[in-house]
Structures are given as structure tokens and as C-alpha cells.
Amino acid sequence: MSASPTDASPGKRAPTKRLMAPSVLFLLVWMIVPLAMTLYYSFQDYNLMMPDMRGFAGGLSYELLFTDPVFWDALLNTLLLVATCLLVTVVAGLALALLFNRTFVGRGIARTLAISPFFVMPVVTGLIWKYMLLDPVYGLFSWVMRSIGLEPVQWLSSYPLLSVVMMISWEWTPFALLILLTGLQSLPEDQLEAVRLDGANRWQEFRHIVLPHLGQVLYVVIMLESIFFLTSFAEIYATTSGGPGTATTNLPYYIYLSAFFQYDIGLSSAAAIGAVVLANIFAIFLIRFVAGNLNAGSQR
Amino acid sequence: MAIVELKNVAKRYDSMPGKKGAEHANAVEDFNLTTKDGEFVVLVGPSGCGKSTTMRMIAGLEHNTAGEIRINGQDVSSVEPRDRDIAMVFQSYALYPHMSVYHNMAFALELKKTPKEEVKQRVQEAARILDIEHLLDRKPRALSGGQRQRVALGRALVRQPQVFLMDEPLSNLDARLRVGMRAEITRLHRRLGVTTFYVTHDQTEAMTMGQRIVVMRDGRIQQVDTPYNLYERPVNRFVAGFIGTPSMNFLQADHHGDGLGGQGFSCPLGPRLQAALGEGGQRSSCWLGIRPEHLHQVEESSGRGRLEGVIEVIEPLGPVTMVQVRVGDTLVTAQLAAHLDVEIGDTLGLAFDPDQVHLFDIESDQALGLEPDSAASSTQATA
């Protein structure tokens, strides 16, 4: 970083602002325009069934939104979904990463297989789970249940949110696994040896050396996954369609419903602004962490 | 404090396809050594000679595939590293990066649930000995190489273990710091009296620090002896060339009549050399080993060995000057006086005392004419 443009003498300073302008402009158009339009629509009385009857609605959409019990259900579902999926993917990902960090026969193949769910498209994931695994008649799970003499479970109707959590976790555990595994592989072997000689057992070794080493990596996994889980949509769309009732309606799905089932652009825009606020609460932590890391890195 | 015994210890790696060749399958072979209580033993040898592997076997980080390792009489082959009561200083220091210096040092004691007061007192004591009291709150990241080295030592010291293991602890320090720490570790050992194994590839470190030195090569012990004996009575050509800087010169000499000689050199045979040459049958040739410091620039004198050659390199070091002379097809190094009136290309005649030369068998490289006492103290190398 010795030759950054700002280090140059004033006379020869590179035209930083002008060079950055195109990308900044692009970002502005790309992000600010849709956001501004959403914000604008959220204050409009605008229903696609009656596109001619548009007008300023003030805070009506927000009033409707906050008094709509479905919105609060959706918000709760979103938070539940994010929290449980995070818990499952991080714990399972860490366990698998520890496993795959050891050497055993067939590790390469096992690792590839363990990572493959990540490369399946979300809609396909939904369909695989809906028809091949969870289906009460043809599904693998019900076959297993029947073959050990138990009544098959009607997953999608009896435990809809749990089913969605399983799908999303199945899809995202490989992501946590991948990142945590790279973290584990960057742990110097001699630190483990030192701690073993210092008298630590396996658990203490994990608790005092491995976990602190993974600290930053864990933070990144949690933050990135929260952002992704907030926007889960395809899995729900392909399986439960937000039901039964509102059991699996999360915020993105609520926005979708109000826009394309109620045709209420004003309401869905207001909900979208709510989602943006929620996403930003998560993003603040992420950005603060990344910035903190960059600072720490430059001090080193 | 402890007596460490290694009996016929060996380490054999299953040669994996695609990895190193079969010739590296035996990392250590037939290692026998018994330390005295509180002894400072240095393992020295070129890289890949098995010295680090041996140390890691003592630590329990590697399993010996044959033989047994005993600490105070107890076979530790199946004892976990954490239960061996051994502290190790790593070449990379291996400090815990997220812990302060204090916690790095206190960690082992805290794992053993030592009372807080005692932990504090022991860490303070070790920090005082190593002069790192002012660094206790810092993270390893904020320390210099030399300071990290001290913390690594302190971490081992605090535990008051039975055995210290040090794996090239000074090799990451700059030359000046290394000399200082060398003396400091020696002083520390004298003060604590803990049995210590020290691995290095630097023969100067070995000579200055070790009470006893184990010279290894290709997984085998070449000689186990005191620094003085290693220098004076090396058991083979490898040890002779490895110990001492600059290295001993070797000339292939033919035995004719009452002397040894070859192109550009000659050496009269006294009774000692005569007997050595006759050892195990008469031989017509041998290796003649002369240390650079035993070559002198003197006028003709009877009863001395002589060699003569063209000067190729002159290296003034200050107190002495190193001169490399082409004798036959061998380059001979001589350590001469500081002020020399010679130039590259000159022909230089040098003399040496026949009592100071070493003879080695031309085939086996084993030393000839070793006095019985040194032959006894050296181990299998001659077997």
C-alpha cells in the first residue's frame, strides 16, 4: 500500500474523484434509484387493479402495514428463520469443518459431496425437498418412517417452518463449512502442539485455541448468512407458498404477496422499506466489523 | 528434573506414494542416549538428519515406531504429550496470538487449576528472570522477534517442567541477538538445572551451549560427546568436517615409506600415526584431516608436515585472515595471521604439526588411531 494515490505529491495527484465517478454513478443509479422509487411508491395510493386511481396517500400504507397482523407474523417468521438457520448452519458447518480438517480415506470425495448442496439452485432445493424427501407418500423420510413401523410425518403441513429451516440449512451449511474449513486450515500446527504440551485436552484445545482463531471467520459467516437468510424466498415459493396460513410467510414473501396477489404497490413498498431497515440493522454490524478489520490490518 | 533415556528409538514413516522417496522412510534409526539429571544435551546435524523428529518423539508429538523412551525410568511411549510434563520452545515460538503475554505464560498453569495467587507469582518471577515484566499486558503481535522469543522461553519456564525441549529457538533471530540469547539460555539452564534438549543445525550454538552434543546424520547418531572431545577426537570424517569453523581440510594421502603424501603435500609419520595407519591391517592410502587453525606460515622446519599451493581466495576477518590454497585438486583453507604479505596467485607454503592431524579410513571414513577413552565414549558410529 506504499503507492496509494493520496500519497503522491499534490502536484502529481491522480484525479481520484474523476476516476471513481463512473463507478459511484453506476452504484447510485443501481441502488439509490430503486430505493427512492420504493420510498416514493410507499407514500402513494397505487393498486395495479386500478392503475388510474393514483394519488398521494401519506402514511396510509404504513398504517395499514403496522396494523396488519400478517406483517407481524412475517416479521416474526423472518427473525425465527434467520436465527434457527444460523444456529443450525454454524454448528453443523463447524462440526463438519472439524471433521473434514482431519485426514481420512475418501476425504476429497466426501468434501465435494458435502459442499454440493450449495450449488443447487434454491428453487430446485425446494422441489427436491418437497417431492423427494418430505412428501408424505413418496418421500424418503416417510419411507424411512414406514420401514421402522412409524406413521409418516406430514412435514410441510405439520411442521412448515421447521421444514423450511431444514431446506435452507441444508443449502447453506456447505457455505459455513467451506469458510470455516479454510479458517481451520490457516491455524498453525505448532500452536496446537504447544497447547497440547501445555496440558490441554481436546475440548480445551478447541475452546482456547481453535475457537478464538476462528472468531473473525465465524463473524463473517454469521453476518453474511444473516443477510442471505433475510431474503429467503425461492425455497418458500417452491414448497409452502407461505402457508399453511401465514406459518412460513417471511418478509420477502409478504412483500411478494402484497404486490402480486393484492396488487397493492403502496403496501408492498412500505413493507419493502421495512425490510431495508431490518437488513441495514444487520449490515451495520457487518460493515463495522469489516472496517474494524481493515483498520487492524493496516496497523499490523 | 529428570533423567531421559532413549533406547533403540526409531521413527519410520510409511512411505506414501507421491511423497518423499523411500530413502526418507527412516527418519531416525537406533537412537540410544541416556542423559544425566539436569544435563544440557544438544542435538546437532544438517537439515533432515532426524534431530527434530527425535525431539518431537520425546515430546510425544510423534510416536516412535521402535524402541522405548523413558523419563525417570517410566516408559512414556503411550503417555499423551500433555501428561509428560515437558515444556517445549518452538522455532516459530507458537505463542497464542489472542492472549496477552501474561496469559500466554499463565495458560498451562490455569489449565492445571493452579491457585490464582501462585500463577501470578510464578509468571511474575519468570518475567523478572527474562526481563519482560513490562510486556505482560501486550499481545504477541505487538512484540519484536527477540521479545517473542523471551515470552516463548517464559511460557516454558513458568511450568517448572521435568524436561525442556528447544527446537532451534534462536534461528529466527538476527545474528547479534542470537549470540546474546545463547548466553542467556546457558545461564538460565545453569540456574534452573532442568534437563534440556536443544536442537540446532548451527555447530557454533552446539559447541557453546551443550554439555554433551549428539551429532546426527541421516537419522543416525554419529557421535555423542563433550564439545572438547568432538573437536579433538571426531570419530569419523563427517563429524570432523561438521564441527569447527571453517571446516577441517581433507587431503587424500598415499602411504609411502616413512611418510604420507600426495600432490603438493607431505607428512612425516610419528609413532602415533604409524600405529593409526596400521590399525586393522596395513593400508596404502587414507584421508589426512588438518584443521585450518593448525596450518602455519613458517620457514622450513624438520619433523613437520608441509603443503604448498597457489592462493585462490584471501578473506581478511580482522583478527585473522582466511586463505584458500589450491593443493593438487583440493582447496585447503588456512587460518593465518591478520597481516599477510601475500596476494592471490602467489604460491604459499604452509607447515603443520603431525601430532595435530587426523587420519580417516579411505573407504569407511572412520577415524584411525582414536585413543581408547574417546572410542568408548562414542557410540555406534564405530560399530
Interface residues (C-beta under 8 A of the other chain):
Chain A: P188 D190 Q191 E193 A194 V195 R196 L197 D198 G199 A200 N201 Q204 H208 I209 P212 H213 G215 R300
Chain B: A59 G60 L61 E80 P81 R82 D83 R84 I86 A87 M88 F90 Q91 S92 A94 Y96 P97 H98 F107 A108 L111 K112 R141 R155 R159
